[in-house]
Amino acid sequence: MFKDSADFRRVAAGTLLIVAPLLQAVAVVLDPGTWGDDREAVSYGVNPTLAQVESAMYHWAYLLMGLAAIGLLHVMRRRSVVFGHIVGPLTVLGYINLSGLLMIDPVEWWLGRHNSPEEATRILDEMLDLPGVVFGFQMPWIFFAILGLPILLIGVWRAGFAHWWVPLAVGIGYGTSLLIPYGPVTVVMWVAPAVALGSLGVKMLRMSRDEWVSFYPTAAPGRTTPDSYANTTA
């Protein structure tokens, strides 16, 4: 598999579409703040070990989600190509920035251990309101991830690879999480995208190599494709 670029990319993309959203869904279940005080300055002190585990899971979920978004672009090689080339990189940038924001967690935890919850929140808000933090890590980048992925999946649906309910489930799940307080309802909101994206991952893993390669554009005379290159070097 590692010597075959087509099979490697198919298996990698399919696996990431399952693992990345699943990590996020499990993280929200493990997060002490989901079931208690949503202020991390408080909830991290309840179970520091579990809090660190869920924070690391969020970090890797967002990094891997960015790679999964790149994998989705493969099925848009013949339809919605320009759409994918625009939305795809923006989505990846959004998830990279979301991952970077996870470094806030240990800072808030430390502040909570040395200050009252109110004082810890005040200090953190002052830090996060710095222009370099707002425009370098938050705005508009985090929206490129949360809203960019459902929009990218619309292109995947238009390309004929996903059912209509996939972008709808991801859009409702992640979009609604912006409007509701972080808590038990968030679990439901993030399980739905995990199921939708996981279904695409399973579909990719079940594809044959030929089915995966068929998403490449039809070769023009004299144009090199993965198949034609393989035939000439076999």
Sine and cosine of phi, psi and omega as CSV:
sin_phi,cos_phi,sin_psi,cos_psi,sin_omega,cos_omega
0.00,0.00,-0.64,0.77,-0.06,-1.00
-0.94,0.35,-0.34,0.94,0.02,-1.00
-1.00,-0.01,-0.19,0.98,-0.01,-1.00
-0.96,-0.29,0.93,-0.36,-0.09,-1.00
-0.89,0.45,-0.61,0.79,-0.04,-1.00
-0.92,0.40,-0.75,0.66,-0.01,-1.00
-0.92,0.40,-0.65,0.76,-0.01,-1.00
-0.88,0.48,-0.72,0.69,-0.03,-1.00
-0.93,0.37,-0.57,0.82,0.03,-1.00
-0.91,0.41,-0.75,0.66,-0.03,-1.00
-0.92,0.38,-0.65,0.76,0.00,-1.00
-0.90,0.44,-0.73,0.69,-0.01,-1.00
-0.90,0.44,-0.70,0.71,-0.01,-1.00
-0.90,0.44,-0.66,0.75,0.00,-1.00
-0.91,0.41,-0.68,0.73,-0.01,-1.00
-0.90,0.43,-0.59,0.81,0.02,-1.00
-0.92,0.39,-0.37,0.93,0.07,-1.00
-1.00,0.01,-0.75,0.66,-0.15,-0.99
-0.95,0.31,-0.71,0.70,-0.12,-0.99
-0.87,0.49,-0.82,0.57,0.01,-1.00
-0.93,0.37,-0.44,0.90,0.05,-1.00
-0.93,0.37,-0.64,0.77,0.07,-1.00
-0.86,0.51,-0.67,0.74,0.01,-1.00
-0.91,0.42,-0.67,0.74,-0.01,-1.00
-0.91,0.41,-0.63,0.77,0.03,-1.00
-0.94,0.35,-0.60,0.80,-0.01,-1.00
-0.87,0.49,-0.66,0.75,-0.02,-1.00
-0.93,0.36,-0.45,0.89,0.06,-1.00
-0.96,0.29,-0.62,0.78,-0.03,-1.00
-0.98,0.21,-0.40,0.92,-0.10,-1.00
-0.88,0.48,0.87,-0.49,0.06,-1.00
-0.85,0.52,-0.49,0.87,0.00,-1.00
-0.94,0.34,-0.31,0.95,0.04,-1.00
-0.92,0.40,-0.60,0.80,-0.12,-0.99
-0.96,-0.28,-0.11,0.99,0.00,-1.00
-0.75,-0.66,-0.71,-0.70,0.00,-1.00
-0.95,0.31,0.82,-0.57,-0.05,-1.00
-0.97,0.24,-0.05,1.00,0.10,-0.99
-0.99,0.14,0.89,-0.46,-0.07,-1.00
-0.91,0.42,-0.42,0.91,0.07,-1.00
-0.87,0.49,-0.42,0.91,0.02,-1.00
-0.99,-0.15,-0.78,0.62,-0.12,-0.99
-0.91,0.41,-0.52,0.85,0.04,-1.00
-0.90,0.43,-0.52,0.85,0.02,-1.00
-0.96,0.29,-0.34,0.94,0.00,-1.00
-0.94,0.35,-0.70,0.71,0.01,-1.00
-0.53,-0.85,0.99,0.11,-0.08,-1.00
-0.85,0.52,-0.63,0.78,-0.03,-1.00
-0.90,0.43,-0.76,0.65,0.00,-1.00
-0.90,0.44,-0.60,0.80,0.00,-1.00
-0.90,0.43,-0.64,0.77,0.03,-1.00
-0.93,0.37,-0.58,0.81,0.02,-1.00
-0.90,0.44,-0.74,0.67,-0.04,-1.00
-0.92,0.38,-0.55,0.83,0.03,-1.00
-0.91,0.42,-0.68,0.73,0.04,-1.00
-0.90,0.43,-0.59,0.81,0.02,-1.00
-0.92,0.40,-0.66,0.76,0.08,-1.00
-0.87,0.50,-0.71,0.70,-0.02,-1.00
-0.83,0.56,-0.77,0.64,-0.04,-1.00
-0.96,0.28,-0.51,0.86,0.07,-1.00
-0.86,0.50,-0.70,0.72,-0.05,-1.00
-0.95,0.31,-0.63,0.78,0.06,-1.00
-0.89,0.46,-0.73,0.68,-0.02,-1.00
-0.93,0.36,-0.49,0.87,0.04,-1.00
-0.91,0.42,-0.59,0.81,0.07,-1.00
-0.88,0.48,-0.68,0.73,0.04,-1.00
-0.92,0.40,-0.60,0.80,0.03,-1.00
-0.89,0.45,-0.60,0.80,0.03,-1.00
-0.89,0.46,-0.60,0.80,0.07,-1.00
-0.90,0.45,-0.64,0.77,0.02,-1.00
-0.88,0.47,-0.56,0.83,0.01,-1.00
-0.91,0.42,-0.44,0.90,-0.02,-1.00
-0.90,0.43,-0.40,0.92,-0.02,-1.00
-0.88,0.48,-0.64,0.77,-0.05,-1.00
-0.98,0.19,0.05,1.00,0.05,-1.00
-0.92,-0.39,0.41,0.91,-0.03,-1.00
-0.96,0.27,-0.37,0.93,-0.08,-1.00
-0.92,-0.39,-0.38,0.92,0.04,-1.00
-0.69,-0.72,0.54,-0.84,-0.03,-1.00
0.84,0.55,0.59,0.81,-0.08,-1.00
-0.91,0.43,-0.79,0.61,-0.03,-1.00
-0.89,0.45,-0.66,0.75,0.04,-1.00
-0.82,0.57,-0.73,0.68,-0.01,-1.00
-0.91,0.40,-0.61,0.79,-0.01,-1.00
-0.92,0.39,-0.42,0.91,0.02,-1.00
-1.00,0.04,-0.80,0.61,-0.10,-1.00
-0.96,0.28,-0.59,0.81,-0.05,-1.00
-0.84,0.54,-0.83,0.56,0.00,-1.00
-0.88,0.48,-0.58,0.81,0.03,-1.00
-0.90,0.43,-0.63,0.78,0.04,-1.00
-0.90,0.44,-0.69,0.73,0.03,-1.00
-0.88,0.48,-0.72,0.70,0.03,-1.00
-0.87,0.50,-0.62,0.79,0.02,-1.00
-0.89,0.46,-0.69,0.72,-0.03,-1.00
-0.95,0.32,-0.54,0.84,0.08,-1.00
-0.89,0.46,-0.66,0.75,0.02,-1.00
-0.93,0.36,-0.62,0.78,0.07,-1.00
-0.86,0.50,-0.65,0.76,0.02,-1.00
-0.89,0.47,-0.66,0.75,0.01,-1.00
-0.89,0.46,-0.54,0.84,-0.01,-1.00
-0.93,0.37,-0.26,0.96,0.00,-1.00
-0.92,0.38,-0.27,0.96,0.07,-1.00
-0.93,0.37,-0.22,0.98,0.07,-1.00
-0.91,0.41,-0.52,0.86,-0.10,-1.00
-0.84,0.54,-0.82,0.57,0.00,-1.00
-0.91,0.42,-0.48,0.88,0.06,-1.00
-0.90,0.43,-0.73,0.69,-0.01,-1.00
-0.92,0.40,-0.60,0.80,0.04,-1.00
-0.88,0.47,-0.72,0.69,0.00,-1.00
-0.89,0.46,-0.69,0.72,0.02,-1.00
-0.87,0.49,-0.62,0.78,0.00,-1.00
-0.92,0.39,-0.49,0.87,-0.01,-1.00
-0.98,0.21,-0.33,0.94,-0.08,-1.00
-0.91,-0.42,-0.01,1.00,-0.02,-1.00
-0.58,-0.81,0.22,-0.97,0.13,-0.99
-0.93,0.38,0.39,-0.92,0.03,-1.00
-0.82,0.57,-0.63,0.78,-0.02,-1.00
-0.92,0.40,-0.69,0.73,0.00,-1.00
-0.93,0.36,-0.64,0.77,0.04,-1.00
-0.88,0.47,-0.67,0.75,0.02,-1.00
-0.91,0.42,-0.64,0.77,0.00,-1.00
-0.89,0.45,-0.72,0.69,-0.01,-1.00
-0.89,0.45,-0.71,0.70,-0.03,-1.00
-0.90,0.44,-0.66,0.75,0.01,-1.00
-0.88,0.48,-0.62,0.78,0.04,-1.00
-0.90,0.44,-0.62,0.78,0.01,-1.00
-0.93,0.38,-0.70,0.72,-0.06,-1.00
-0.96,0.27,-0.31,0.95,0.01,-1.00
-1.00,0.07,-0.02,1.00,0.06,-1.00
-0.90,0.44,0.69,-0.72,-0.06,-1.00
-0.81,0.58,-0.63,0.78,0.00,-1.00
-0.89,0.45,-0.55,0.83,0.02,-1.00
-0.97,0.23,-0.69,0.73,-0.04,-1.00
-0.88,0.47,-0.79,0.61,-0.11,-0.99
-1.00,0.00,-0.26,0.97,0.04,-1.00
-1.00,0.02,-0.51,0.86,-0.11,-0.99
-0.82,-0.58,-0.36,0.93,-0.15,-0.99
-0.94,-0.34,-0.88,0.48,-0.12,-0.99
-0.96,-0.28,0.75,-0.66,-0.07,1.00
-1.00,-0.06,0.26,0.97,-0.24,-0.97
-0.87,0.50,-0.68,0.73,-0.06,-1.00
-0.90,0.44,-0.48,0.88,0.02,-1.00
-0.96,0.26,-0.43,0.90,0.07,-1.00
-0.89,0.45,-0.49,0.87,0.03,-1.00
-0.99,0.12,-0.84,0.55,-0.11,-0.99
-0.90,0.45,-0.63,0.78,0.00,-1.00
-0.99,-0.16,-0.41,0.91,-0.04,-1.00
-0.93,0.37,-0.63,0.78,-0.03,-1.00
-0.89,0.45,-0.74,0.68,0.06,-1.00
-0.87,0.50,-0.61,0.79,0.02,-1.00
-0.92,0.40,-0.66,0.75,0.05,-1.00
-0.88,0.48,-0.61,0.79,0.00,-1.00
-0.93,0.37,-0.42,0.91,0.12,-0.99
-0.88,0.47,-0.65,0.76,0.07,-1.00
-0.90,0.43,-0.62,0.79,0.05,-1.00
-0.90,0.43,-0.62,0.79,0.06,-1.00
-0.92,0.40,-0.70,0.72,0.02,-1.00
-0.91,0.43,-0.46,0.89,0.05,-1.00
-0.98,0.22,-0.11,0.99,0.07,-1.00
1.00,0.01,0.19,0.98,-0.05,-1.00
-0.99,-0.11,-0.42,0.91,-0.06,-1.00
-0.87,-0.49,0.47,-0.88,0.14,-0.99
-0.97,0.25,0.35,-0.94,-0.06,-1.00
-0.87,0.49,-0.47,0.88,-0.08,-1.00
-0.97,0.26,-0.29,0.96,-0.03,-1.00
-0.91,0.41,-0.84,0.55,0.06,-1.00
-0.89,0.45,-0.50,0.87,0.02,-1.00
-0.92,0.40,-0.72,0.69,-0.01,-1.00
-0.90,0.43,-0.67,0.75,0.00,-1.00
-0.93,0.37,-0.66,0.75,0.00,-1.00
-0.90,0.43,-0.71,0.71,0.01,-1.00
-0.92,0.40,-0.69,0.72,-0.04,-1.00
-0.88,0.47,-0.83,0.56,-0.05,-1.00
-0.97,0.24,-0.58,0.81,0.00,-1.00
-0.92,0.40,-0.67,0.74,0.00,-1.00
-0.91,0.41,-0.51,0.86,-0.01,-1.00
-0.91,0.42,-0.31,0.95,0.07,-1.00
-0.98,0.22,-0.36,0.93,-0.13,-0.99
-0.98,-0.20,-0.27,0.96,-0.07,-1.00
-0.92,-0.38,0.41,-0.91,0.07,-1.00
-0.90,0.44,0.56,-0.83,0.04,-1.00
-0.92,0.40,0.85,-0.52,-0.05,-1.00
0.02,-1.00,-0.38,-0.92,-0.06,-1.00
-0.83,0.55,-0.58,0.81,0.00,-1.00
-0.90,0.43,-0.48,0.88,0.02,-1.00
-0.88,0.48,-0.52,0.86,0.03,-1.00
-0.85,0.53,-0.75,0.66,0.00,-1.00
-0.90,0.44,-0.67,0.74,-0.04,-1.00
-0.89,0.45,-0.49,0.87,-0.04,-1.00
-0.99,-0.14,-0.26,0.97,0.12,-0.99
-0.96,0.29,-0.61,0.79,-0.01,-1.00
-0.85,0.52,-0.76,0.65,0.06,-1.00
-0.89,0.45,-0.55,0.83,0.02,-1.00
-0.89,0.46,-0.63,0.78,0.04,-1.00
-0.93,0.37,-0.70,0.71,-0.04,-1.00
-0.91,0.42,-0.76,0.65,0.00,-1.00
-0.93,0.38,-0.59,0.81,0.04,-1.00
-0.88,0.48,-0.57,0.82,0.02,-1.00
-0.90,0.43,-0.59,0.81,0.07,-1.00
-0.93,0.36,-0.63,0.78,0.03,-1.00
-0.88,0.47,-0.70,0.71,0.03,-1.00
-0.89,0.45,-0.63,0.77,0.02,-1.00
-0.88,0.48,-0.67,0.75,0.03,-1.00
-0.91,0.41,-0.67,0.74,-0.02,-1.00
-0.91,0.42,-0.48,0.88,-0.01,-1.00
-1.00,0.09,-0.20,0.98,0.00,-1.00
-0.93,0.36,0.49,-0.87,0.14,-0.99
-0.99,0.11,0.22,-0.98,0.03,-1.00
-0.87,0.49,-0.66,0.75,-0.02,-1.00
-0.89,0.45,-0.63,0.78,0.04,-1.00
-0.90,0.44,-0.63,0.77,0.02,-1.00
-0.91,0.41,-0.71,0.70,-0.03,-1.00
-0.92,0.40,-0.44,0.90,-0.05,-1.00
-0.90,0.44,-0.26,0.97,0.02,-1.00
-0.98,0.20,-0.20,0.98,0.10,-0.99
-0.93,0.38,0.54,-0.84,0.04,-1.00
-0.86,0.50,0.48,-0.88,0.05,-1.00
-0.86,0.51,0.71,-0.70,-0.07,-1.00
-0.94,0.34,0.74,-0.67,0.14,-0.99
-1.00,0.09,0.36,-0.93,0.01,-1.00
-0.81,0.58,0.79,-0.61,0.05,-1.00
0.99,0.12,0.00,1.00,-0.03,-1.00
-1.00,-0.07,0.71,-0.70,-0.04,-1.00
-1.00,0.04,0.78,-0.62,0.10,-1.00
-0.85,-0.52,0.18,-0.98,0.02,-1.00
-0.82,0.57,-0.63,0.77,0.00,-1.00
-0.93,0.36,-0.73,0.69,-0.04,-1.00
-0.91,0.42,-0.59,0.81,0.03,-1.00
-0.92,0.39,-0.67,0.74,0.00,-1.00
-0.89,0.46,-0.63,0.78,-0.03,-1.00
-0.92,0.39,-0.58,0.81,-0.04,-1.00
-0.99,0.17,-0.30,0.95,-0.03,-1.00
-0.95,-0.33,-0.02,1.00,-0.03,-1.00
-0.92,0.39,0.00,0.00,0.00,0.00
